[in-house]
Amino acid sequence: MALVQLESWMALAPTLLLALSALALFVIDSIDPDTTNRPLLAGTATVGSLASLAVAVWFITTGVGDPARRGELALFGDQLIVDQMALFFMVIVAVVTALISIASYDYLRGHVYQSEYYSLVLLAATGMSTMATANSLVTVFIALELASLPSYALVSILKDNRGSVEAGLKYFLIGALSSAIFVYGISLVYGATGHLQLEAVAENVGTEGFDGLLGVGVLMVIGGVAYKTASVPFHFWAPEAYEGAPAPIAAFLSSASKAAGFVIAFRIFTTAFPLEAMTEIGFDWTMAFVVLAIVTMTVGNFAAATQENVKRMLAYSSIGHAGYALIGLAGLAVDGGQIVLAAAMMHLFVYGFMNTGAFLFVAMAEYWGVGRTFEDYNGLSSQAPVACGALAVFMFSLAGVPPFGGFFSKYFLFTGILETASGNPWLLAVAAALVINSALSLYYYARLVKAVWFEDPVAGRGQLTQPTGLYVAVVLAGVMTVLVLPGFGPVADAAYAAASALGP
């Protein structure tokens, strides 16, 4: 029995390593509150996130959490569960955290509160990693708040920057409202079923005679999830928060935080609210996600196409990609929907590299003092060809242009939807929206590539320095976006294993 408990605790190692790294930074700060040892601070955060990544990958390859090999591991009366899906998203969170830690080494030069910054990043990552393992509506909410509270502080950490403080305040206020909606939905689900643990909720759907109450609770839970994933109509905070936040934090929120939001959505709706039982009481939640997916990808892409501010364009682009990931839940409307769910997981994996890299390029531009508009980026390739080459990779991958990873993740989403559309004609509308919006996104992504590579350089721009950490992070993200193509087989296998374990 003790050995089983030890193995269960060991399965939480990726999450615990992030938390211990944050505590180590607190110790460093308490020993020398005025430390300017930037390599030590950034190095501690980077090593901790890389250690978390290494352990999560090792667990996946050795079959931890795989029912067919070593079985799922549960803690605290099944409140937390480590399975293949949890480990898959732990990898995404750890990768993004490592890239952010490396990039922040240069971005934070001269800023105060550096140890606090890295500690908050790691604490937020700990919450996101815990969200991947949450198997109860209570632990989902606690993990969500553990991820959210440090994020509010990180957005507004540039205290002398009015835009950063304003963005943090707006993010906090809207986040507080969405948390209230989410927890009220949880209370209604508890009132209708008498349980909070996800499997127990599923077993009691429709048995207590409070079907209307349960339906309202599910709708409010959808609202809470839509906020965390920046889905329409709960997306208004994202452009403001991403524009005002330090660019590495915008990358962190739009990649790792979004992935964490989707992992709780995937787990809650496939485990707690089984589609067959919900349909019997007259509530088919997949239709809500069909509408959300179409509206979110359309609003995000059309808004992005009208932007002149590069950072704001990427913010609206991230909303569009939330719509693509929502297809994973919309596809569960019919048998075989696990294929679409797995494709959504693949897209979030690739998105973790290409979107993080794009925002980190913006961080590099901010470090150089380049302006915010497309025109300000004109001709950057003449002075930074390697970084601009990586930017082109990010843009074309985000647009879904072959042969980059973003093309294959969207291709699997599209083919998966087509394979299952015979059971639900509405899915054809989702597939059409995916194609149309991907084609539209090529316009504004290519516009940025055109600006940096083909336009004449801005007159009077001085010599650009080469920030080591930012360059390393951008190039690493670019290389991984390219290398994910030959490595897509293992990624797809891991995503299918995770989706199959959750499938309805």
RODO-2510 file (C-alpha; in nm, 4 decimals, decimal comma):
residues 504
     n   res          X          Y          Z
     1     m     0,0000     0,0000     0,0000
     2     a     0,2834     0,2384     0,0904
     3     l     0,4546     0,1652    -0,2399
     4     v     0,1345     0,2470    -0,4295
     5     q     0,1036     0,5786    -0,2439
     6     l     0,4700     0,6563    -0,3118
     7     e     0,4235     0,5863    -0,6832
     8     s     0,1170     0,8102    -0,6879
     9     w     0,3100     1,0955    -0,5289
    10     m     0,5988     1,0366    -0,7678
    11     a     0,3548     1,0768    -1,0579
    12     l     0,3016     1,4362    -0,9450
    13     a     0,6743     1,5081    -0,9829
    14     p     0,6337     1,7376    -1,2895
    15     t     0,3998     1,9624    -1,0888
    16     l     0,6008     1,9417    -0,7659
    17     l     0,9242     2,0372    -0,9440
    18     l     0,7646     2,3596    -1,0637
    19     a     0,6415     2,4399    -0,7124
    20     l     0,9810     2,3591    -0,5550
    21     s     1,1557     2,5825    -0,8067
    22     a     0,9254     2,8693    -0,7090
    23     l     1,0065     2,8077    -0,3428
    24     a     1,3781     2,8037    -0,4247
    25     l     1,3402     3,1481    -0,5795
    26     f     1,1703     3,2703    -0,2624
    27     v     1,4691     3,1433    -0,0623
    28     i     1,7131     3,3191    -0,2953
    29     d     1,5166     3,6409    -0,2585
    30     s     1,5018     3,6117     0,1218
    31     i     1,8809     3,5663     0,1422
    32     d     1,9501     3,8658    -0,0805
    33     p     1,6370     4,0731    -0,1491
    34     d     1,8317     4,3140    -0,3686
    35     t     1,9987     4,0449    -0,5761
    36     t     2,0900     4,1399    -0,9306
    37     n     2,2138     3,7908    -1,0135
    38     r     1,9959     3,7550    -1,3206
    39     p     2,1621     3,4304    -1,4398
    40     l     2,0833     3,2636    -1,1056
    41     l     1,7174     3,3695    -1,1108
    42     a     1,6529     3,2872    -1,4757
    43     g     1,8619     2,9700    -1,4471
    44     t     1,6644     2,8423    -1,1476
    45     a     1,3342     2,8953    -1,3271
    46     t     1,4657     2,7383    -1,6483
    47     v     1,6185     2,4341    -1,4787
    48     g     1,3008     2,3755    -1,2782
    49     s     1,0776     2,3880    -1,5850
    50     l     1,3142     2,1702    -1,7889
    51     a     1,3265     1,9161    -1,5067
    52     s     0,9458     1,9117    -1,5035
    53     l     0,9459     1,8611    -1,8806
    54     a     1,2001     1,5784    -1,8655
    55     v     1,0085     1,3905    -1,5958
    56     a     0,6746     1,4296    -1,7773
    57     v     0,8234     1,2995    -2,1046
    58     w     0,9868     1,0094    -1,9198
    59     f     0,6547     0,9186    -1,7556
    60     i     0,4792     0,9185    -2,0931
    61     t     0,7433     0,6948    -2,2535
    62     t     0,7444     0,4503    -1,9624
    63     g     0,3651     0,4146    -1,9579
    64     v     0,2787     0,6011    -1,6375
    65     g    -0,0919     0,6794    -1,6468
    66     d    -0,1543     0,4408    -1,9381
    67     p    -0,4360     0,1992    -1,8477
    68     a    -0,2947    -0,0618    -2,0860
    69     r     0,0493    -0,0554    -1,9253
    70     r     0,0871     0,0771    -1,5703
    71     g    -0,2573     0,2205    -1,5054
    72     e    -0,3854     0,5585    -1,3953
    73     l    -0,2642     0,6930    -1,0619
    74     a    -0,4986     0,8758    -0,8240
    75     l    -0,4477     1,0820    -0,5088
    76     f    -0,6679     1,2255    -0,2344
    77     g    -0,9651     1,0040    -0,2989
    78     d    -0,9479     1,0484    -0,6775
    79     q    -0,9451     1,4273    -0,6469
    80     l    -0,6267     1,4310    -0,8547
    81     i    -0,5509     1,1808    -1,1280
    82     v    -0,2372     1,1314    -1,3377
    83     d    -0,3147     0,9802    -1,6752
    84     q    -0,1825     1,0202    -2,0281
    85     m    -0,3835     1,3383    -2,0868
    86     a    -0,2519     1,5008    -1,7701
    87     l     0,1071     1,4220    -1,8680
    88     f     0,0504     1,5422    -2,2261
    89     f    -0,0573     1,8863    -2,1030
    90     m     0,2139     1,8944    -1,8356
    91     v     0,4612     1,8742    -2,1238
    92     i     0,3007     2,1756    -2,2951
    93     v     0,3045     2,3824    -1,9745
    94     a     0,6674     2,2931    -1,8978
    95     v     0,7866     2,3709    -2,2525
    96     v     0,6248     2,7142    -2,2564
    97     t     0,7485     2,7930    -1,9036
    98     a     1,1051     2,7053    -2,0013
    99     l     1,0917     2,9279    -2,3104
   100     i     0,9476     3,2168    -2,1082
   101     s     1,2153     3,1798    -1,8399
   102     i     1,4943     3,1879    -2,0995
   103     a     1,3485     3,4865    -2,2834
   104     s     1,2867     3,6860    -1,9667
   105     y     1,6591     3,6929    -1,8878
   106     d     1,7054     3,9789    -2,1342
   107     y     1,3565     4,1252    -2,1254
   108     l     1,3806     4,1970    -1,7518
   109     r     1,7199     4,3678    -1,7705
   110     g     1,6986     4,6714    -1,5447
   111     h     1,3563     4,5833    -1,4020
   112     v     1,2965     4,5395    -1,0295
   113     y     1,1064     4,2453    -0,8756
   114     q     1,2901     3,9900    -1,0884
   115     s     1,2815     3,7075    -0,8324
   116     e     0,9128     3,7780    -0,7745
   117     y     0,8535     3,7654    -1,1488
   118     y     1,0084     3,4224    -1,1928
   119     s     0,8392     3,2917    -0,8784
   120     l     0,4995     3,4041    -1,0049
   121     v     0,5620     3,2425    -1,3437
   122     l     0,6458     2,9110    -1,1780
   123     l     0,3506     2,9313    -0,9375
   124     a     0,1152     3,0009    -1,2271
   125     a     0,2690     2,7057    -1,4133
   126     t     0,2161     2,4913    -1,1028
   127     g    -0,1524     2,5801    -1,1076
   128     m    -0,1770     2,5024    -1,4797
   129     s    -0,0050     2,1679    -1,4285
   130     t    -0,2416     2,0904    -1,1413
   131     m    -0,5366     2,1759    -1,3658
   132     a    -0,4240     1,8901    -1,5913
   133     t    -0,4598     1,6427    -1,3026
   134     a    -0,7782     1,7818    -1,1449
   135     n    -1,0502     1,5168    -1,1251
   136     s    -1,3051     1,7018    -0,9114
   137     l    -1,4882     2,0288    -0,9642
   138     v    -1,3356     2,1519    -0,6378
   139     t    -0,9758     2,0747    -0,7369
   140     v    -1,0453     2,2207    -1,0814
   141     f    -1,1494     2,5490    -0,9215
   142     i    -0,8592     2,5570    -0,6744
   143     a    -0,6069     2,4831    -0,9489
   144     l    -0,7700     2,7438    -1,1723
   145     e    -0,7307     3,0100    -0,9048
   146     l    -0,3718     2,9022    -0,8336
   147     a    -0,2974     2,9669    -1,1996
   148     s    -0,5033     3,2865    -1,2236
   149     l    -0,3902     3,4860    -0,9191
   150     p    -0,0184     3,4934    -1,0146
   151     s    -0,1222     3,5728    -1,3717
   152     y    -0,3048     3,8885    -1,2610
   153     a     0,0112     4,0090    -1,0868
   154     l     0,2337     3,9180    -1,3818
   155     v     0,0271     4,1216    -1,6276
   156     s     0,0684     4,4338    -1,4141
   157     i     0,4243     4,3723    -1,2916
   158     l     0,5624     4,6672    -1,4910
   159     k     0,4479     4,9084    -1,2210
   160     d     0,5826     5,2177    -1,3976
   161     n     0,3936     5,1291    -1,7153
   162     r     0,0381     5,2623    -1,7039
   163     g    -0,0737     5,0213    -1,9784
   164     s     0,0531     4,7206    -1,7816
   165     v    -0,1212     4,8266    -1,4592
   166     e    -0,4449     4,9031    -1,6420
   167     a    -0,4346     4,5682    -1,8240
   168     g    -0,3761     4,3845    -1,4959
   169     l    -0,6709     4,5608    -1,3309
   170     k    -0,9063     4,4783    -1,6202
   171     y    -0,7839     4,1187    -1,6252
   172     f    -0,8405     4,0862    -1,2518
   173     l    -1,1916     4,2331    -1,2565
   174     i    -1,3116     4,0203    -1,5474
   175     g    -1,1356     3,7173    -1,3985
   176     a    -1,3130     3,7676    -1,0662
   177     l    -1,6489     3,7828    -1,2433
   178     s    -1,5787     3,4697    -1,4465
   179     s    -1,4604     3,2835    -1,1355
   180     a    -1,7862     3,3734    -0,9639
   181     i    -1,9829     3,2411    -1,2626
   182     f    -1,7758     2,9237    -1,2681
   183     v    -1,8023     2,8471    -0,8962
   184     y    -2,1767     2,9219    -0,8992
   185     g    -2,2122     2,6736    -1,1847
   186     i    -2,0216     2,4190    -0,9768
   187     s    -2,2596     2,4767    -0,6851
   188     l    -2,5598     2,4149    -0,9124
   189     v    -2,4041     2,0938    -1,0443
   190     y    -2,3474     1,9830    -0,6847
   191     g    -2,7055     2,0692    -0,5956
   192     a    -2,8371     1,8664    -0,8908
   193     t    -2,6162     1,5602    -0,8466
   194     g    -2,4956     1,5649    -0,4860
   195     h    -2,1326     1,5135    -0,5908
   196     l    -1,8243     1,7038    -0,7046
   197     q    -1,5901     1,4229    -0,8082
   198     l    -1,6215     1,3955    -1,1859
   199     e    -1,7055     1,0235    -1,2160
   200     a    -1,9566     1,0538    -0,9311
   201     v    -2,1230     1,3494    -1,1036
   202     a    -2,1552     1,1411    -1,4203
   203     e    -2,3152     0,8534    -1,2310
   204     n    -2,5806     1,0849    -1,0862
   205     v    -2,6764     1,2852    -1,3940
   206     g    -3,0557     1,2830    -1,4192
   207     t    -3,1089     1,0701    -1,1059
   208     e    -3,2082     1,3435    -0,8596
   209     g    -3,4829     1,5073    -1,0661
   210     f    -3,3127     1,8465    -1,0934
   211     d    -3,2461     1,8375    -1,4668
   212     g    -3,3134     2,2085    -1,5239
   213     l    -3,0821     2,3029    -1,2392
   214     l    -2,8096     2,0811    -1,3817
   215     g    -2,8524     2,2334    -1,7283
   216     v    -2,8060     2,5861    -1,5919
   217     g    -2,5018     2,4705    -1,3941
   218     v    -2,3441     2,3174    -1,7044
   219     l    -2,4014     2,6402    -1,8989
   220     m    -2,2261     2,8397    -1,6270
   221     v    -1,9356     2,5943    -1,6231
   222     i    -1,9102     2,6423    -2,0001
   223     g    -1,8926     3,0172    -1,9349
   224     g    -1,6061     2,9728    -1,6892
   225     v    -1,4156     2,7537    -1,9333
   226     a    -1,4825     2,9980    -2,2184
   227     y    -1,3264     3,2777    -2,0144
   228     k    -1,0117     3,0799    -1,9362
   229     t    -0,9656     2,9841    -2,3008
   230     a    -1,0478     3,3374    -2,4291
   231     s    -1,3468     3,2101    -2,6253
   232     v    -1,6241     3,4376    -2,7536
   233     p    -1,8124     3,6020    -2,5835
   234     f    -1,5730     3,5878    -2,2863
   235     h    -1,2735     3,7018    -2,4905
   236     f    -1,2693     4,0762    -2,4236
   237     w    -0,9999     4,0546    -2,1584
   238     a    -0,7446     3,8888    -2,3868
   239     p    -0,6480     4,1734    -2,6263
   240     e    -0,6254     4,4200    -2,3370
   241     a    -0,4264     4,1884    -2,1117
   242     y    -0,1896     4,0670    -2,3829
   243     e    -0,1210     4,4185    -2,5141
   244     g    -0,0486     4,5667    -2,1710
   245     a     0,1410     4,2717    -2,0264
   246     p     0,5142     4,2154    -2,0734
   247     a     0,5435     4,0287    -2,4049
   248     p     0,6831     3,7072    -2,2448
   249     i     0,3818     3,7016    -2,0119
   250     a     0,1484     3,7514    -2,3086
   251     a     0,3164     3,4457    -2,4639
   252     f     0,2748     3,2528    -2,1392
   253     l    -0,0940     3,3342    -2,1014
   254     s    -0,1852     3,2780    -2,4655
   255     s    -0,0106     2,9394    -2,4820
   256     a     0,0264     2,7621    -2,1461
   257     s    -0,2800     2,9178    -1,9826
   258     k    -0,4939     2,8445    -2,2877
   259     a    -0,3780     2,4809    -2,2920
   260     a    -0,4596     2,4511    -1,9213
   261     g    -0,8070     2,5909    -1,9827
   262     f    -0,8702     2,3324    -2,2492
   263     v    -0,7449     2,0403    -2,0422
   264     i    -1,0079     2,1090    -1,7745
   265     a    -1,2708     2,1518    -2,0453
   266     f    -1,1784     1,8186    -2,2034
   267     r    -1,1799     1,6381    -1,8695
   268     i    -1,4963     1,7924    -1,7276
   269     f    -1,7166     1,7439    -2,0307
   270     t    -1,5977     1,3972    -2,1278
   271     t    -1,5995     1,2639    -1,7697
   272     a    -1,8548     1,4519    -1,5602
   273     f    -2,1225     1,5170    -1,8233
   274     p    -2,1457     1,2061    -2,0442
   275     l    -2,3141     1,3011    -2,3666
   276     e    -2,5631     1,0146    -2,3737
   277     a    -2,6911     1,0884    -2,0245
   278     m    -2,7057     1,4630    -2,0870
   279     t    -2,8967     1,4110    -2,4118
   280     e    -3,1545     1,2037    -2,2270
   281     i    -3,2341     1,4982    -1,9998
   282     g    -3,2562     1,7308    -2,3008
   283     f    -2,9179     1,9026    -2,2847
   284     d    -2,6728     1,8354    -2,5684
   285     w    -2,3684     2,0412    -2,4683
   286     t    -2,1834     1,9622    -2,7914
   287     m    -2,4116     2,2026    -2,9775
   288     a    -2,2945     2,4798    -2,7472
   289     f    -1,9356     2,4023    -2,8462
   290     v    -2,0259     2,3844    -3,2160
   291     v    -2,1562     2,7409    -3,1926
   292     l    -1,8664     2,8542    -2,9728
   293     a    -1,6090     2,7062    -3,2113
   294     i    -1,7543     2,8738    -3,5222
   295     v    -1,8123     3,2124    -3,3575
   296     t    -1,4778     3,2184    -3,1738
   297     m    -1,2595     3,1343    -3,4735
   298     t    -1,4530     3,3776    -3,6939
   299     v    -1,4513     3,6729    -3,4536
   300     g    -1,0855     3,6155    -3,3652
   301     n    -0,9617     3,5989    -3,7230
   302     f    -1,1719     3,8855    -3,8585
   303     a    -1,0657     4,1076    -3,5681
   304     a    -0,6998     4,0119    -3,6178
   305     a    -0,7194     4,1020    -3,9864
   306     t    -0,8183     4,4618    -3,9007
   307     q    -0,5380     4,5318    -3,6514
   308     e    -0,2411     4,7631    -3,7085
   309     n    -0,0777     4,6766    -3,3751
   310     v     0,1260     4,3552    -3,4076
   311     k     0,0833     4,2455    -3,0470
   312     r    -0,2905     4,3055    -3,0603
   313     m    -0,3085     4,1122    -3,3879
   314     l    -0,1468     3,8134    -3,2176
   315     a    -0,3921     3,8511    -2,9277
   316     y    -0,6929     3,8238    -3,1578
   317     s    -0,5169     3,5460    -3,3483
   318     s    -0,4952     3,3483    -3,0235
   319     i    -0,8732     3,3852    -2,9889
   320     g    -0,9113     3,2356    -3,3363
   321     h    -0,6938     2,9409    -3,2365
   322     a    -0,9130     2,8876    -2,9301
   323     g    -1,1948     2,8331    -3,1799
   324     y    -0,9889     2,5663    -3,3561
   325     a    -0,9257     2,3835    -3,0274
   326     l    -1,2968     2,4011    -2,9382
   327     i    -1,3577     2,1766    -3,2384
   328     g    -1,2282     1,8935    -3,0188
   329     l    -1,5355     1,9215    -2,7967
   330     a    -1,7736     1,9948    -3,0835
   331     g    -1,6622     1,6727    -3,2547
   332     l    -1,7732     1,4599    -2,9593
   333     a    -2,1302     1,4961    -3,0866
   334     v    -2,0964     1,1652    -3,2718
   335     d    -1,9249     0,8301    -3,2355
   336     g    -1,5566     0,8465    -3,3210
   337     g    -1,5251     1,1966    -3,1791
   338     q    -1,2070     1,0919    -2,9978
   339     i    -1,0259     1,1429    -3,3292
   340     v    -1,1229     1,5107    -3,3320
   341     l    -1,0420     1,5471    -2,9616
   342     a    -0,6939     1,4040    -3,0247
   343     a    -0,6460     1,6433    -3,3175
   344     a    -0,7339     1,9372    -3,0898
   345     m    -0,4702     1,8193    -2,8429
   346     m    -0,2139     1,7980    -3,1242
   347     h    -0,2990     2,1527    -3,2278
   348     l    -0,2496     2,2813    -2,8738
   349     f     0,0888     2,1061    -2,8614
   350     v     0,2133     2,2679    -3,1838
   351     y     0,0517     2,5968    -3,0830
   352     g     0,2632     2,5983    -2,7680
   353     f     0,5774     2,6413    -2,9813
   354     m     0,4605     2,8611    -3,2681
   355     n     0,2497     3,1070    -3,0668
   356     t     0,5038     3,1378    -2,7860
   357     g     0,7740     3,2035    -3,0434
   358     a     0,5657     3,4718    -3,2155
   359     f     0,5054     3,6618    -2,8925
   360     l     0,8708     3,6267    -2,7947
   361     f     0,9682     3,7881    -3,1246
   362     v     0,7455     4,0791    -3,0205
   363     a     0,9324     4,0797    -2,6880
   364     m     1,2569     4,1085    -2,8818
   365     a     1,1138     4,3983    -3,0821
   366     e     1,0148     4,5708    -2,7576
   367     y     1,3677     4,5127    -2,6251
   368     w     1,5056     4,6821    -2,9368
   369     g     1,2656     4,9725    -2,8981
   370     v     1,0885     4,8956    -3,2242
   371     g     0,7366     5,0400    -3,2421
   372     r     0,4120     4,8476    -3,2166
   373     t     0,2686     4,8663    -3,5699
   374     f     0,3341     4,6596    -3,8806
   375     e     0,5166     4,9523    -4,0378
   376     d     0,7539     4,9722    -3,7419
   377     y     0,8647     4,6159    -3,8201
   378     n     0,9593     4,7035    -4,1791
   379     g     1,2963     4,5710    -4,2878
   380     l     1,3966     4,4054    -3,9592
   381     s     1,5377     4,1084    -4,1534
   382     s     1,8280     4,3220    -4,2750
   383     q     1,9535     4,3469    -3,9166
   384     a     1,8162     4,0272    -3,7581
   385     p     1,7831     3,7636    -4,0330
   386     v     1,7867     3,4599    -3,8036
   387     a     1,5133     3,5891    -3,5741
   388     c     1,3058     3,7046    -3,8717
   389     g     1,3479     3,3613    -4,0301
   390     a     1,2056     3,2084    -3,7129
   391     l     0,9207     3,4619    -3,7272
   392     a     0,8342     3,3490    -4,0808
   393     v     0,8214     2,9894    -3,9554
   394     f     0,5841     3,0899    -3,6747
   395     m     0,3560     3,2897    -3,9018
   396     f     0,3236     3,0244    -4,1725
   397     s     0,2751     2,7509    -3,9138
   398     l     0,0030     2,9521    -3,7373
   399     a    -0,1652     3,0030    -4,0742
   400     g    -0,1531     2,6286    -4,1453
   401     v     0,0796     2,6421    -4,4440
   402     p     0,2556     2,3137    -4,5279
   403     p     0,4994     2,1684    -4,4384
   404     f     0,4945     2,3234    -4,0904
   405     g     0,3415     2,1649    -3,7813
   406     g     0,0412     2,3965    -3,7769
   407     f    -0,0667     2,2599    -4,1142
   408     f    -0,0739     1,9011    -3,9906
   409     s    -0,2631     1,9791    -3,6708
   410     k    -0,5284     2,1681    -3,8714
   411     y    -0,5308     1,8912    -4,1318
   412     f    -0,6079     1,6314    -3,8652
   413     l    -0,8806     1,8569    -3,7245
   414     f    -1,0360     1,8970    -4,0693
   415     t    -1,0210     1,5295    -4,1672
   416     g    -1,1454     1,4238    -3,8240
   417     i    -1,4470     1,6523    -3,8555
   418     l    -1,5227     1,5215    -4,2037
   419     e    -1,5031     1,1602    -4,0835
   420     t    -1,7590     1,2274    -3,8119
   421     a    -1,9797     1,4798    -3,9953
   422     s    -2,2122     1,2084    -4,1270
   423     g    -2,3527     1,1766    -3,7751
   424     n    -2,4118     1,5491    -3,7348
   425     p    -2,4491     1,7849    -4,0345
   426     w    -2,3611     2,0826    -3,8139
   427     l    -2,0036     1,9577    -3,8131
   428     l    -1,9831     2,0377    -4,1851
   429     a    -2,0333     2,4025    -4,0908
   430     v    -1,7477     2,3698    -3,8421
   431     a    -1,5219     2,2214    -4,1108
   432     a    -1,6128     2,5010    -4,3533
   433     a    -1,5441     2,7654    -4,0880
   434     l    -1,2033     2,6072    -4,0190
   435     v    -1,1027     2,6301    -4,3863
   436     i    -1,2359     2,9835    -4,4376
   437     n    -1,0749     3,1201    -4,1229
   438     s    -0,7419     2,9514    -4,1935
   439     a    -0,7399     3,1121    -4,5381
   440     l    -0,8222     3,4520    -4,3856
   441     s    -0,5466     3,4189    -4,1266
   442     l    -0,2880     3,3788    -4,4012
   443     y    -0,3546     3,7431    -4,4969
   444     y    -0,2488     3,9008    -4,1692
   445     y     0,0262     3,6508    -4,0907
   446     a     0,1778     3,7024    -4,4371
   447     r     0,1439     4,0770    -4,3894
   448     l     0,3888     4,0622    -4,0972
   449     v     0,6300     3,8414    -4,2925
   450     k     0,6114     4,0898    -4,5815
   451     a     0,6881     4,3785    -4,3456
   452     v     1,0040     4,2271    -4,1979
   453     w     1,1388     4,0690    -4,5174
   454     f     1,0270     4,2742    -4,8159
   455     e     0,9650     4,6309    -4,6999
   456     d     1,2417     4,8913    -4,6828
   457     p     1,3932     4,9365    -4,3357
   458     v     1,2655     5,2206    -4,1219
   459     a     1,4855     5,5278    -4,1666
   460     g     1,6986     5,6208    -3,8682
   461     r     1,6783     5,2837    -3,6953
   462     g     1,9981     5,2259    -3,5008
   463     q     2,2068     4,9125    -3,4670
   464     l     2,0140     4,6292    -3,3002
   465     t     2,1810     4,4490    -3,0111
   466     q     2,1617     4,0708    -2,9895
   467     p     1,9853     3,9721    -2,6638
   468     t     2,1145     3,6233    -2,5845
   469     g     1,8176     3,4841    -2,3913
   470     l     1,5538     3,6157    -2,6285
   471     y     1,7459     3,4944    -2,9319
   472     v     1,7902     3,1478    -2,7838
   473     a     1,4206     3,1219    -2,6923
   474     v     1,2988     3,2435    -3,0340
   475     v     1,5350     3,0162    -3,2264
   476     l     1,4506     2,7172    -3,0047
   477     a     1,0786     2,7735    -3,0613
   478     g     1,1402     2,8029    -3,4364
   479     v     1,3480     2,4856    -3,4490
   480     m     1,0887     2,2921    -3,2513
   481     t     0,8097     2,4197    -3,4773
   482     v     1,0009     2,2691    -3,7707
   483     l     1,1134     1,9511    -3,5932
   484     v     0,7617     1,8729    -3,4746
   485     l     0,6912     1,7652    -3,8353
   486     p     0,9118     1,4513    -3,8354
   487     g     0,8231     1,4025    -3,4701
   488     f     0,4493     1,4268    -3,5272
   489     g     0,4059     1,0491    -3,5061
   490     p     0,4895     1,0264    -3,1321
   491     v     0,2885     1,3433    -3,0651
   492     a    -0,0124     1,1977    -3,2453
   493     d     0,0237     0,8658    -3,0622
   494     a     0,0342     1,0421    -2,7233
   495     a    -0,2685     1,2559    -2,8145
   496     y    -0,4694     0,9540    -2,9351
   497     a    -0,3821     0,7630    -2,6163
   498     a    -0,5013     1,0553    -2,4045
   499     a    -0,8195     1,1085    -2,6063
   500     s    -0,9061     0,7380    -2,6088
   501     a    -0,8902     0,7260    -2,2309
   502     l    -1,1351     1,0176    -2,2109
   503     g    -1,3590     0,9388    -2,5041
   504     p    -1,7326     0,9093    -2,4493
***
